[in-house]
Amino acid sequence: MATTATALHERLTLQIPFPSSRLATIAAQVLDVDKDLKPEVSRRIISTQDNILTLDFQTSTLKLLRTVVNSSMEMVQMVVNTMGSFDTEHE
């Protein structure tokens, strides 16, 4: 059976500043544990530069983009809240 490639037409990049590069890296590592379930219709690329966490989303539809971004932002909020409660190291 032949498969057809789905173009990832919709794209959004979010840059989220953290108080330090250490916290941005920890957030990226935590968020990167969850891999894309269907990379042919949705892709999330996570990276950091200094204290900036970058989330680059690519999806096949605008509706899917909204869903993926919303879910990812809920995860980011959970990570930030957890860091606020448990991080005791200050730079």
N, C-alpha and C positions, 0 to 999 in steps of 0.2 A: 504494500500500500504506500503510495507516495504521500509525503507530507508537504504542506505548503508553509513557507515562512511568513510570519506575520510581521509587518513593519511596525516599529515602535515610533509612531508619529508624535505622540504627546510627550513633552519633557518639562521638568521643573527642577531647578537647583535651589537648595536652601543652604544658607551659611549661618551657623549658630555659634555665637561667641561663648567661650567658657572663661572662667577666671584665670585658668592656667593651661599650658599645653599638656600637662600631665592629666588633668581632668578631661580635656578634649580627647586625648588618646584612650583613656579608660572608657569613655562613652562610646567611641568608635568600636573598640574591642567587644564591648557588651552587645551593641546593636548588630555587629557583624556575625554573631552566632546564628541568628535566624537567616537562613539562605532563602532565595527566591524559590517559591514552589513551582511556578510556571515561567521560567525565564524567556520563553518565546512570546509572552504577552506582557510581562512586567519585569523590569530590572531596576535594582537599587544599588548604586555605587557609593560606598562610604569612604571618606578620606579625611585627613586632618592636615592643617598647615598652621604651625604655631599653636595658638589657642582657639582656632576656628575649626569646628566640625562641619564638614560639607556632606550633604546628602543630595545625590543626583538621581532623580527618578526618570525612567523612561517607560511608557506604557503604550498599548495599542489603542486605547480609547480614553477620552477625557473623563468619563465616569470612573474608570478603573484608576486613573491617576488620582482623582479625588479620594477614592477609597484607600489606596496605598499610602498616600501622604497623610491622611487622617490617622491611620493605624500607626504609622511610623512616628508621628508627633506624639501620640499617646505613649509610645515606648520611650521616646526622648524625655517626656515629662516624668515618667516613672524613674528613669535613670537619674535625672537631675534631683528629684525628691529624695531618692536613696542616697545619693552623694551628700546632699545637705544634712541628712540624718546621721550618716556613718563616717564620713570623711573627717579624719582628725589631723591629717597632715596638711600643713600650710606652707606655701613657698614663700 
